Amino acid sequence: MATIIIPTPLRKFTNGQSKLETKGSTVKENIDDLVLSFPDLKKNLIDENGNIRGFVNIFVGDDDIRNLQQGNTPVKPETTLSIIPTIAGGSGWEDETFSKDEMALYNRHMIIPEFGMEGQKKLKAARVLIIGAGGLGSPVGLYLAAAGVGTIGVIDFDEVELSNLHRQVIFGVEDVGKLKVDAFKKRLHSLNPHINIITHNTRLTSDNALEIFKNYDVIADGTDNFPTRYLVNDGCVITGIPNVFASISQFEGQVSVFNYTDKNGVTGPNYRDLFPTPPDPGLIPNCAEGGVLGVLPGIIGTLQANEVIKVITGIGEPLSGRFFVFDALAFETRVLKISKNPSTPKIEKLIDYVQFCSGRNHQKEIKEITVQEFEQWINNGEDIQVIDVREPAEYELENIGALLIPLGTVMDRADEISRDKKVVVHCKSGARSAKAIRELEEAFGFKNLYNLRGGIVAVEKETDLISTMEKVV
């Protein structure tokens, strides 16, 4: 049986499969066998007369069948066929049209010789999913909408908070308290009313990722946590979708393009080729815990949007196989070469990414309590000590009156922690406090420490303790 390599834009019709085996002695017979198994492919490959469409190139090995015998080119069982359409992200772009207002809106794109009407049509036909309506999602969404990407999806389950505004520039003070996806959609439509915005007000999980991804051509990953980042990567690999990745922390940003299939049908590295396993919990804080320079997501997110546009239009060289690093303090950039790792396990299904990134397979379990249990202890007047392991700046912004012992100092200040009563340790979301407890238990044998699940974020959202805690501690 011959092997046919399916290009990224057409994998939505093959259930995400990038390689398929077909039967036939000629190119035409193999293509007919392919569309028999996947009927939705037919209109993209075969015209009304039963011939291979003119905008689809097919290669037998390295040879274009137009230089051989066209559809009658012989095919041996071990032959590899590559389908190379003249598009790069979104099919059917030739049929796209523009209104007078759209022509005016996209004029500066269309007059670029290398871009022109063709590039703009490809943008209009494309469907891009933005993971996270936050610091990175803001510039990505704004610039993709302004550029004319026809369908933009956004997935987020959070509400706009005042602390978001210093970096999430898509929102204003009037949006505080609103669902991020709703405010996101409203802002993008105010910028470009000619595009379609799809909102997914939900948490991305292993149960819904593949169902959501299959409706898009490109994923723009702007997540701020490792479980979701590995989930996005694996979902892109399974569905055969390019993953335009970006990440930020404090003063540093990173950009790359993973799982990208080039015009020769060769797929580049994915995130796991570069980072096979996640760091230990709490080792690398997210933006909510470690902070981020407000302008940094604008810089990195704009570069991320640029890579999305390149992937869609086929213009330039995407950052596939390359890893861009930006240091805002030193104003230094590096572009590092990355490649596929032969030891990377084959990704065939989604897993429990919280467990995968929690280190629970090799770390000792710790005692935890929910914020509701914590509130009950307070209401019952239990004699407890509360420790906050965040940084002083975080504590000044908001606290529950706990004793502040930043994570980096807990080993030196262990004598300030009680051994005679329950001690509740908390941080922003629970990761750093879990790390602090493990270190204290291992080094000093503490047996009375409880991690506050969800941290101060959960306390604020699910209890009234912020206003009453000073009476207790």
Secondary structure, DSSP 4 states (H G I P E B T S, - for coil): -EEEEPPGGGGGGTTT-SEEEE--SBHHHHHHHHHHH-GGGHHHHB-TTSSBPTTEEEEETTEEGGGTTGGG-B--TT-EEEEEES-SSSS-GGG----HHHHHHTHHHHTSTTTHHHHHHHHHH-EEEEE-SSTTHHHHHHHHHHHT-SEEEEE---B--GGGTTT-TT--GGGTTSBHHHHHHHHHHHH-TTSEEEEE-S---TTTHHHHHTT-SEEEE--SSHHHHHHHHHHHHHHT--EEEEEEEBTEEEEEEES-B-TTS-B---HHHH-SSPPPTTSS--HHHH-B-TTHHHHHHHHHHHHHHHHHH--S--SBTEEEEEETTTTEEEEEE----TTSPP--S---HHHHHHTTTTS----EE-HHHHHHHHHTT--EEEEE-S-HHHHHHS--SPEE--GGGTTTTGGGS-SSSEEEEE-SSSHHHHHHHHHHHHHH----EEEETTHHHHHHHH-SHHHHGGGT-
